[in-house]
């Protein structure tokens, strides 16, 4: 005895999704973005999918499984474009995805090797700091490097790392850094910007910064910074520039008081004057 099965001429969206290995929600999204033409609805107001609809949906699923973006799928189905152009775009997409995957793997490897969030920063920063003993870097140090990398890029964060190397290896400078940080935080407690303590503290911060610079030079870290510029100077151009540095700074919130901001500004003015006076 034989079982006779007559295939349907059209199916509903749930059956189409089940056959193609996707979901009705995904199919509706394909309709919305113009990737899959929306079929006519039946008398009950529901979509009905025929043979050609299912063929296109199956090809969409195959392309999606290859990791190709939806925008490039549209190019692949556009008969008005040259097939070589479409294949070229798809090849570029896959190459970009491979590069992203390599970066992700490298980040995981760094994270496993370092064993702390430092491994999530760029390899330039991680490499510069990887020789430090465990616990030498404080969470606030990592936070500062994270912000610098976001605003100015990995090269700037790698240069900033010199200061944290010195702080981690010079207890006296670290103690002075802690003292200045505490004194600056105390400015948030109702101190006015024109209070004499603000100017005095700015001068102390300026001298501390100079001491850090001397320690960086004594350790030969300034030479390493120059080498970074020579080798990786083009990283600034590759850095994500959707926001300018100024825009990024204005979007990063700090709850500093006017007195504390004035202290930071004044210390910066003193350092800037040094640069202006340098031959």
N, C-alpha and C positions, 0 to 999 in steps of 0.2 A: 504494500500500500504506500503510495507516494503522497507527501504533504505538499500541496500547491500553495505557494506564497506569491502574492501579487504586491510588488513594491508600490508605495504611495507615489502619486504624482507630485505632491507637495507635503511639507512637514511644518510643524509649528517651531517657534524659536527654541523651546526647551529640547525638542528632539534634534534640531540642527546642532545645538550646543553639545549635546551628549555625543552625537556622532563625530563631531570635529574635535572633541576632547577639550572643550573650553566652557565658558559659562554664558548664559543669556546676557549678563551685564557686559561682558567683553564684546559680544556681538553688537549690542546697542552702542557701545563706544565706537566700534568700527564704523557704524552708520553715521554717528555724529561727526566724525572727522573726515568722512567722505572716502574711507578706504574700502568699504563694502556698500554698494548701492542698496538702498532700502527697498525691499520688494513690496508689491502691492498687498493690501490687506484683504482678508476674506470677508464674507458676509458678517462674521462675528466681530469684525474690527481688529483681528489679530493678524500679524505678519505671517505670510506663507512663503516657504523657501523651496525653490525648485532645484533641478539638477545643476544648472550653471551657477546658481547662488552657492550651492554646496561645494562645487569645484573651487570657486574663488576663496571661500572660507577655508578650505583645506590648504590651499597655497599660502594663505595668510598665516595659518598656524605653523606651516613648515618654515616660513621666513622668520616668524617670531622665535621659533625654537633655535634658529641659527644666531639669535641675539641681535638681529637687525632692527634698527629703530623704525617707528611707525612712519616718520617722515620719508625715510628712504624706501619703505615699502610702497608708498604712493608712486615714487619714481620708477620702481620696478614694474608697476602695473600700467604706467603711462605709455601707451603705444606710440605717442607722437614724438617721443624722445629716442635718440639713438641708443641701441642696446649697450654699446661700449661705454657710453656716458653713464648709463645706469649702473653697469657693473663696476665702473671706476668709482662711483660714489659709494657703492656697497663695500668695495675693498677698502676705501678710506675709513669708513665707519668701523669695519672690523679691526683695522690696524689701530684706530684710536681706542677701541675696547681692549685690545691686547695690551696696549701701553698702560691703560688704567689698571688692568689686572696685574701687570708687573709691579706697578707702584703699590698696589694693595698688598701684594705678597711681600714686597720689601718692607713695608710698614709693619706687617705681622712679624717678620723675621727680626726687625730691630726691636720690636716690643718684647718678643720672647728673649732676645739676647740681653737687653738692658734690664728688663724686669720691672720697669716703672713707666709712668706716662711720658718720660723723656723719649721713649722709643716711638711715640706717635708724632713727634716733630720731624722736620726734614732731616735727611741723612747728613746734611752739612752741619747742623746743630748737634745731632747725636754723635757724629764722629768726633767733634771737637771736645765733647764733654764725657765721652765714654770711658776715658782713663781715670776719671775721678772715683774715689771709693764710694761704696753705697752710703747714702745718707748725707753726702757732702753738699748736695743741692737741696734746697728747701722748696716746699710746695710753692711759695711765693716767687721763687726764682723761675720755676717752670711756668708759672702763670705769666710772668713778665715776658718770657721768651715766646710764649704762645701768642700774646697780644702783638708783640713786635713782628712776628712772622706773618700774622694776619694783615697788619697795616703796611709794613714795609717790605715784606718778602723774606725768604729763607736766608739770603746773604746778609741782610741787616741783623737778623737774629743770631747768625753765626758770629758776626763781629761783636754783638752784645755779649756773647758767651764769654769773651775774654774777661769781662768784669766779674762774672760769676766764678770763673776759674780762680781768679785772684782772691775773691772773698772766701772761697772754699779752702784755699791753701795758706791764707794769712789771717790767723786768729785776731790779730790786733785790728786789722782793717775791717773784719767782720764785726767785731765789737763796736767799732766806731759807726759802722753802717746801722747797726741795731739802735745805737743811741740816737743817731740823727732821725731814724724812722720814728722812734717813739716821741722825740721832741716835735717833729713835724705833725704827727697825729694829735699832739696836745694843742696845736694851733686851732684845731676844730672846736675847742671848748670855749667859744665866746671871745676869742682874741680878735682884735680889729686889724685890718690890713696894714695900718700905719703904726702899729705897735713896734717899739724898738726891737723886740725879740725877733720879729720877722726878718729884719735886715741882718741881725746878728747870726741868725740861724742860716740864712742864705749864704753868708760869707763862709760859715763853717762847712756847709755842703759843698761850696765851691772848692775849698781847700781839700776836702776829702776826695772830691772827684780828681783833683790834680794828683793826689797821692795814689789813687787807683791807676791813673795813667802812668805814673813812674814805675809802679809795680808791674804793670803790663809790659812796659819796655824792658825792665830788668829781667823778666821771665822770657823775653823773646817772642811774646805773643803778638806784638805789633808786626813782626816779620811774617808770622802766619796769616795775619789779616791781609797784608799786602799780597801774599800768594793767593788768598781766596779771591781777591779782586781780580787778579790776573787770570785766574782759571775760570771763575764763575761770574765774571762781571756782567754777562748777558742774562743772568737770572732775573735782574730787575725788569727786563723787557718781557720775560716769560711769566712773571708773577701776575696773578689775577688782578686786573686793573678795572674791574667793574665799578669799583669805588676808588676815588683818589685817596691819597693818604690823608688829606685834609678832611674829606667827607667821612672817612673811617674814624678819625679822631673825634669828630663831632658826634658820632653815633655811639661811641664807647662811653658809657656813663661812669662818672666818678663822683662820689659824695664829698668832695673836698670843700672846705670852707673857703671864703674869699681870702682869708689870711694865709691859708696853706697854698692856695693857687698863686698868691703874690710871692710867697717864698720860693716856689718852684720857678716862677717867671724871673725873679731877681737873680737866682743862681744861674739860670740860663743866660741872662744878660752878661753876667760876669765872665762866664765861659766864652760867650760870643766875643766879648771885648778882647779876651786873650787871643782868639783866632785872628781878629782884625789887626792886632798889634804884632802878630808873628811876621817875620820877614818872608 
